[in-house]
Amino acid sequence: MPLPIPVPRESGMTTTTGAPLYWCRYGRDGATPMMVLHGGPGAHHDYLLPQLLSLASLGDGFDLVFYDQRGGGRSKTDDPTPITVQTHVADFAAVSAELDVRGAPLVGYSWGALLALHGVVAARGSPASIALPPWLVLISPAPFLPADRAAFDGELQRRQLSPEVAGLRTALQTSGLREQDLDAYKQRAFELSVAGYFAHPERSANLTPFRVTGRVQQSTWASVDGPALLAELPSVQLPTLVVHGDSDPIPLASAETTATALGTTVVELADCGHVPYVEQPAALRSALEEFVTARRA
């Protein structure tokens, strides 16, 4: 079962974004702020917790700032206007300014890694609205080139339809758990819905459940111009750590393309799928600690 999530030190709703967005802080008051961008798009920050709260103890310590991106979690909106990459970048700039964390170190997970990259690219063109961070950490970056996205979609589907996962799904349907304990049934159903992201399906039991708002996911991905982003990445010129699991359904080549364009290499985690903070927390921690310590030095 997922671990309990601690109560944030501080939380609220933004007042300067186009729609109110939920934000929260974890860590030590007065420590260097660190922005953490969740995946999706259309999801929310909770599923990074509690494991990624370990970021707060890296180096000399950080004050972690999360927010639910527009359209997901506690930042849902009834506005039918399509939510695009540009919407998310504008929200990121506004949240950073409102919470006084402009230019903070930036960690992005999955889709959040792409949002971080779009943010720093935008910062080079509009430094008055978005300040460049001193460094970036990209964990399991989502694929943005069409061929890599197609490869990811195909591999994830193959895993979800594999005999192992199909057998687990059949076992759940015939277990009688739905009638005995509906909450436990829902938890198990969630685990199986994300099992393909993991190197070993049973590890999905430790992931905090989340939901994705489909229309946000669709409109955001429709607005991604992968080749244009790739062309901009060499201009970023920031110290960047790229971490990717060797069993991630997202092709390793996708992460390598991102890293090469940024002038860095990929730290590959063994026996790890798309969720290293759940699957290989010690190895992820080691890579992060080494990178952050080098930046602080």
GIRA-V642326 format. One record per pair of residues at least 12 apart in sequence whose C-alpha atoms are under 6 Angstrom apart, sorted by the first residue. I is the first residue (numbers start at 1). J is the second residue. D is the distance in Angstrom with one decimal. If there is no record, write none. Layout:
[[I | J | D] [I | J | D]]
//
This chain:
[[1 | 205 | 5.5] [1 | 206 | 5.7] [2 | 206 | 4.6] [2 | 207 | 5.7] [2 | 208 | 5.3] [5 | 50 | 5.2] [8 | 25 | 5.6] [8 | 26 | 5.2] [9 | 25 | 5.6] [9 | 26 | 5.4] [10 | 24 | 5.6] [10 | 25 | 5.2] [11 | 23 | 5.5] [11 | 24 | 4.0] [17 | 91 | 5.9] [17 | 94 | 6.0] [21 | 75 | 4.6] [22 | 67 | 5.5] [22 | 68 | 5.5] [22 | 74 | 5.7] [22 | 75 | 5.6] [23 | 66 | 5.7] [23 | 67 | 4.0] [24 | 65 | 5.9] [24 | 66 | 5.5] [25 | 64 | 5.4] [25 | 65 | 4.7] [26 | 63 | 5.9] [26 | 64 | 5.0] [27 | 56 | 5.4] [27 | 63 | 4.4] [27 | 64 | 5.8] [28 | 63 | 5.4] [31 | 62 | 5.1] [31 | 63 | 5.3] [32 | 62 | 4.9] [32 | 63 | 5.8] [33 | 62 | 5.5] [33 | 63 | 4.5] [33 | 64 | 5.8] [33 | 104 | 5.9] [34 | 63 | 6.0] [34 | 64 | 5.0] [34 | 65 | 6.0] [34 | 104 | 5.4] [34 | 105 | 5.0] [34 | 106 | 6.0] [35 | 65 | 4.9] [35 | 106 | 5.0] [36 | 66 | 5.4] [36 | 107 | 4.8] [36 | 108 | 5.8] [37 | 108 | 4.7] [37 | 112 | 4.7] [38 | 109 | 5.5] [38 | 112 | 4.9] [39 | 109 | 5.5] [39 | 110 | 5.0] [39 | 111 | 4.3] [39 | 112 | 4.6] [40 | 111 | 5.6] [41 | 217 | 4.9] [42 | 71 | 5.8] [42 | 72 | 4.8] [42 | 212 | 4.9] [42 | 213 | 4.8] [42 | 216 | 5.0] [42 | 217 | 5.1] [43 | 72 | 5.0] [43 | 211 | 5.8] [43 | 212 | 4.5] [44 | 68 | 4.8] [44 | 72 | 5.5] [44 | 73 | 4.8] [45 | 68 | 5.6] [47 | 208 | 4.7] [47 | 210 | 6.0] [58 | 289 | 5.9] [59 | 293 | 5.8] [72 | 213 | 6.0] [82 | 219 | 5.8] [83 | 216 | 5.9] [83 | 219 | 5.8] [83 | 220 | 5.8] [84 | 219 | 5.9] [84 | 220 | 4.3] [84 | 223 | 5.6] [85 | 220 | 5.6] [89 | 119 | 5.7] [93 | 130 | 5.4] [102 | 131 | 5.6] [103 | 131 | 4.6] [103 | 132 | 5.1] [103 | 133 | 4.3] [104 | 133 | 5.2] [105 | 133 | 5.0] [105 | 134 | 5.8] [105 | 135 | 5.6] [106 | 136 | 5.1] [107 | 136 | 5.9] [107 | 137 | 4.6] [108 | 138 | 5.1] [109 | 139 | 4.7] [110 | 140 | 5.0] [110 | 141 | 4.3] [110 | 142 | 4.6] [111 | 142 | 5.1] [113 | 138 | 5.1] [113 | 141 | 5.2] [120 | 132 | 5.9] [135 | 238 | 5.6] [135 | 239 | 5.0] [135 | 240 | 5.8] [136 | 240 | 4.7] [137 | 240 | 5.7] [137 | 241 | 4.7] [138 | 242 | 4.8] [139 | 243 | 4.9] [140 | 243 | 5.9] [140 | 244 | 4.8] [140 | 274 | 6.0] [143 | 254 | 5.8] [144 | 226 | 4.8] [145 | 226 | 4.7] [152 | 249 | 5.6] [152 | 250 | 4.7] [155 | 249 | 5.7] [156 | 196 | 5.7] [156 | 249 | 5.7] [159 | 196 | 5.0] [160 | 196 | 5.2] [191 | 204 | 5.2] [191 | 205 | 5.7] [197 | 273 | 5.8] [197 | 274 | 5.3] [198 | 273 | 4.4] [199 | 247 | 5.4] [199 | 272 | 5.3] [199 | 273 | 4.6] [233 | 261 | 5.6] [233 | 262 | 5.7] [234 | 261 | 5.2] [234 | 262 | 5.3] [242 | 266 | 5.1] [243 | 266 | 5.7] [243 | 267 | 4.8] [244 | 268 | 5.1] [245 | 268 | 5.6] [245 | 269 | 4.6] [245 | 272 | 4.6] [245 | 273 | 5.0] [246 | 269 | 5.9] [246 | 270 | 5.5] [246 | 272 | 5.7] [247 | 272 | 5.3] [247 | 273 | 4.4] [248 | 273 | 3.8] [248 | 274 | 4.6]]
//
